[in-house]
Amino acid sequence: MAIGVFDSGIGGLTVFRTIAKEFPKLDIYYFGDTARVPYGIRSKDTIIKYTTECIDYLVKHYNLEAIVIACNSASSYAIDSLKIKFNLPVLGVIDPGVRAALTTTKTNNILVIGTKATVNSNAYPNKINQISPLTKIYQQACPLFVPIVEEGLFNHKVAETMVKEYLSPYIDKIDTVILGCTHYPLLKETISKLYPDLNLVDSSIAILDDLRNLQITFNESGKRLIHITDKTQSFETLKNILAGNTPFKIVSM
């Protein structure tokens, strides 16, 4: 048996890498919709449509036990419809990220950074308020972070400039930042260099407990395959960083 991991691009390989390391005998099939990234600027209906098309491909080609939606924008809007359509456990990154942030913060002041779609959905504040209504939540859309990562510029001066631009207004107010996009863990080094006292919450780590609870069947093979819809210039560089020599194939939607 196997699981599918979906993201709008290659940032979700941060989740793929974490799961693969924790569960070496688990078959994992990754799908990155690199031809249509970023999802964060799309409408709710378009995000649901694109996500459903990609998951449909994985379900038709592999015997999946569960699906992990690594994309925060898709997690914000598409989870419920995916559960109904595919009748499989569908795990998103919102809930585990919220749990980790509330465990981490000491001041109950949290900043959520994400795409415009994730921020506009209010998925993180809504979930946090259900659990901890006294927690103060700030949100900041960071639309340039995804292209910076997709272009392999996460250790470049341009990354430092944009981290300062997006985060500096909140630094005196918060102690914890939820990295509300799977691309953003690749910016952790830059963020920590500029703001070493911040706690950074990475949902790719937090989601492991949810996977353990599913009691998935493990194989001896631990087969891995990456699917993309377009081979972008930065793809192989980032794939090598996050997934080593994992094979990949290009598919048409």
C-alpha positions as CSV (number, residue, x, y, z in Angstrom):
1,M,0.0,0.0,0.0
2,A,1.0,3.6,-0.4
3,I,0.2,7.2,0.3
4,G,0.0,10.2,-2.0
5,V,1.5,13.6,-1.2
6,F,0.2,16.6,-3.1
7,D,1.5,20.1,-3.5
8,S,1.0,22.9,-5.9
9,G,4.7,22.9,-6.8
10,I,7.9,21.5,-5.5
11,G,7.8,23.1,-2.0
12,G,5.8,20.0,-0.8
13,L,9.0,18.0,-1.2
14,T,9.8,19.3,2.3
15,V,6.9,17.2,3.5
16,F,7.8,14.3,1.2
17,R,11.4,14.3,2.7
18,T,10.2,14.4,6.3
19,I,7.7,11.5,5.7
20,A,10.2,9.4,3.8
21,K,12.8,9.8,6.5
22,E,10.4,8.9,9.3
23,F,8.8,6.0,7.4
24,P,11.5,4.4,5.2
25,K,9.4,1.4,4.2
26,L,6.3,3.4,3.1
27,D,5.6,3.7,-0.6
28,I,5.2,7.5,-1.4
29,Y,3.9,9.0,-4.6
30,Y,4.4,12.7,-4.8
31,F,2.5,15.0,-7.2
32,G,3.6,18.6,-7.8
33,D,1.5,20.7,-10.1
34,T,4.5,22.7,-11.3
35,A,2.8,23.9,-14.5
36,R,0.1,25.8,-12.5
37,V,2.0,26.9,-9.4
38,P,1.4,29.1,-7.4
39,Y,-2.1,28.1,-6.2
40,G,-2.0,31.0,-3.6
41,I,-3.2,33.5,-6.2
42,R,-6.1,31.4,-7.4
43,S,-9.8,31.5,-6.5
44,K,-11.2,28.9,-4.1
45,D,-13.1,27.1,-7.0
46,T,-9.9,26.9,-9.1
47,I,-7.8,25.6,-6.2
48,I,-10.4,22.9,-5.6
49,K,-10.6,22.0,-9.3
50,Y,-6.8,21.8,-9.8
51,T,-6.3,19.8,-6.6
52,T,-9.0,17.3,-7.4
53,E,-7.5,16.7,-10.9
54,C,-4.1,15.9,-9.5
55,I,-5.4,13.7,-6.7
56,D,-7.6,11.9,-9.2
57,Y,-4.5,11.0,-11.2
58,L,-2.7,9.5,-8.1
59,V,-5.8,7.6,-7.0
60,K,-6.3,6.1,-10.5
61,H,-2.7,5.0,-10.9
62,Y,-1.8,3.8,-7.3
63,N,-3.4,1.8,-4.5
64,L,-3.4,4.6,-2.0
65,E,-4.3,4.2,1.7
66,A,-4.2,8.0,2.4
67,I,-3.5,11.3,0.9
68,V,-1.5,14.1,2.4
69,I,-2.3,17.6,1.1
70,A,1.0,19.4,1.7
71,C,-0.2,22.6,0.0
72,N,-1.6,25.1,2.6
73,S,-3.9,26.7,0.0
74,A,-5.4,23.4,-0.9
75,S,-5.6,22.4,2.7
76,S,-7.5,25.6,3.4
77,Y,-10.2,25.0,0.7
78,A,-10.2,21.5,-0.7
79,I,-10.0,19.0,2.2
80,D,-13.7,18.4,2.7
81,S,-14.5,17.9,-1.0
82,L,-11.6,15.6,-1.4
83,K,-12.7,13.4,1.5
84,I,-16.1,13.0,-0.1
85,K,-15.0,12.4,-3.6
86,F,-12.2,9.9,-2.9
87,N,-13.4,8.1,0.3
88,L,-9.9,8.0,1.7
89,P,-8.2,9.6,4.7
90,V,-7.1,13.1,3.6
91,L,-4.6,14.8,5.9
92,G,-3.9,18.5,5.6
93,V,-1.2,20.7,7.1
94,I,-3.5,23.2,8.9
95,D,-4.4,21.2,12.0
96,P,-1.0,19.8,12.8
97,G,0.6,23.2,12.3
98,V,-1.9,24.8,14.7
99,R,-1.3,22.1,17.4
100,A,2.5,22.6,17.1
101,A,2.2,26.4,17.3
102,L,0.0,26.4,20.4
103,T,2.5,24.0,22.1
104,T,5.4,26.1,21.1
105,T,4.3,29.7,21.9
106,K,5.1,31.1,25.4
107,T,3.4,34.4,24.9
108,N,0.3,33.3,22.9
109,N,1.2,35.7,20.1
110,I,1.5,33.9,16.8
111,L,2.2,35.1,13.2
112,V,0.9,33.1,10.3
113,I,2.7,33.6,7.0
114,G,1.3,32.1,3.9
115,T,0.0,32.7,0.4
116,K,-2.8,35.1,-0.3
117,A,-5.3,32.3,-0.5
118,T,-4.3,30.7,2.8
119,V,-4.4,34.1,4.6
120,N,-7.7,35.1,3.0
121,S,-9.2,31.7,4.0
122,N,-8.5,32.5,7.7
123,A,-8.1,28.7,8.2
124,Y,-5.3,29.1,10.8
125,P,-7.0,31.8,12.9
126,N,-10.3,30.0,12.8
127,K,-8.7,26.8,14.0
128,I,-6.5,28.5,16.7
129,N,-9.5,30.4,18.0
130,Q,-11.5,27.1,18.4
131,I,-8.7,25.7,20.7
132,S,-7.3,28.8,22.3
133,P,-9.5,31.9,22.0
134,L,-7.2,34.2,24.0
135,T,-4.3,33.7,21.6
136,K,-3.4,36.7,19.5
137,I,-3.0,35.9,15.8
138,Y,-1.4,38.0,13.1
139,Q,-1.4,37.1,9.5
140,Q,0.9,38.2,6.6
141,A,0.6,37.1,3.0
142,C,4.1,36.6,1.5
143,P,3.4,36.2,-2.3
144,L,7.0,36.5,-3.3
145,F,8.3,33.7,-1.1
146,V,7.1,30.9,-3.4
147,P,8.8,32.2,-6.6
148,I,11.9,32.9,-4.6
149,V,12.0,29.3,-3.5
150,E,11.0,27.9,-6.8
151,E,13.9,29.8,-8.4
152,G,16.3,28.4,-5.9
153,L,17.0,31.8,-4.3
154,F,16.2,30.9,-0.7
155,N,19.8,31.7,0.4
156,H,20.1,34.8,-1.8
157,K,20.1,38.5,-0.7
158,V,16.7,38.8,-2.3
159,A,15.3,36.3,0.2
160,E,16.7,38.3,3.1
161,T,15.2,41.5,1.7
162,M,11.7,40.0,1.4
163,V,11.9,38.3,4.8
164,K,12.6,41.7,6.4
165,E,9.8,43.3,4.4
166,Y,7.2,40.7,5.4
167,L,8.2,39.9,9.0
168,S,9.7,43.1,10.5
169,P,6.3,44.8,11.4
170,Y,5.5,41.9,13.7
171,I,8.8,41.0,15.4
172,D,8.2,43.0,18.6
173,K,4.7,41.4,19.0
174,I,5.2,37.7,18.5
175,D,7.4,34.7,19.5
176,T,6.2,32.1,17.1
177,V,5.7,31.9,13.3
178,I,3.7,29.3,11.5
179,L,5.3,28.6,8.1
180,G,2.0,28.4,6.4
181,C,3.3,27.2,3.0
182,T,5.4,24.1,2.2
183,H,7.9,26.2,0.3
184,Y,8.7,28.3,3.4
185,P,10.8,25.7,5.4
186,L,13.5,26.3,2.7
187,L,13.6,29.9,4.1
188,K,14.1,28.8,7.7
189,E,17.8,29.4,7.7
190,T,17.4,32.9,6.3
191,I,14.6,33.7,8.8
192,S,16.5,32.3,11.8
193,K,19.6,34.3,10.8
194,L,17.7,37.5,10.8
195,Y,15.4,36.7,13.7
196,P,17.1,34.0,15.9
197,D,14.6,34.3,18.8
198,L,11.6,33.3,16.7
199,N,10.1,29.9,17.0
200,L,9.4,28.5,13.5
201,V,6.6,25.9,13.2
202,D,7.1,23.5,10.2
203,S,3.9,21.5,9.5
204,S,5.9,18.9,7.6
205,I,7.2,17.7,11.0
206,A,3.9,18.2,12.8
207,I,1.9,16.0,10.4
208,L,3.9,12.9,11.3
209,D,1.7,12.2,14.3
210,D,-1.4,12.2,12.1
211,L,0.2,9.7,9.8
212,R,1.2,7.4,12.7
213,N,-2.4,7.4,13.9
214,L,-3.6,6.0,10.6
215,Q,-1.7,2.8,11.1
216,I,-0.8,2.5,7.5
217,T,0.6,-0.7,6.0
218,F,4.3,-0.6,5.4
219,N,6.1,-2.5,2.6
220,E,9.6,-3.7,2.3
221,S,10.3,-1.7,-0.8
222,G,9.7,1.9,0.3
223,K,9.1,2.9,-3.3
224,R,9.2,6.6,-4.2
225,L,8.2,8.4,-7.3
226,I,7.7,12.1,-8.0
227,H,5.2,13.4,-10.6
228,I,5.3,16.9,-12.0
229,T,3.3,18.7,-14.6
230,D,6.2,20.8,-15.9
231,K,10.0,20.5,-15.6
232,T,10.9,24.0,-14.5
233,Q,14.4,25.3,-14.5
234,S,14.9,25.0,-10.8
235,F,13.2,21.6,-10.4
236,E,16.2,19.3,-10.5
237,T,18.2,21.5,-8.2
238,L,15.5,21.5,-5.6
239,K,14.7,17.9,-6.1
240,N,18.3,16.9,-5.5
241,I,18.3,19.0,-2.3
242,L,15.0,17.6,-0.9
243,A,14.6,14.2,-2.5
244,G,18.1,13.1,-3.7
245,N,18.0,10.7,-6.6
246,T,14.3,9.9,-6.3
247,P,13.0,9.2,-9.9
248,F,10.5,11.6,-11.4
249,K,8.1,11.7,-14.4
250,I,6.3,14.4,-16.2
251,V,2.5,14.0,-16.6
252,S,-0.1,16.0,-18.5
253,M,-3.3,17.2,-16.9
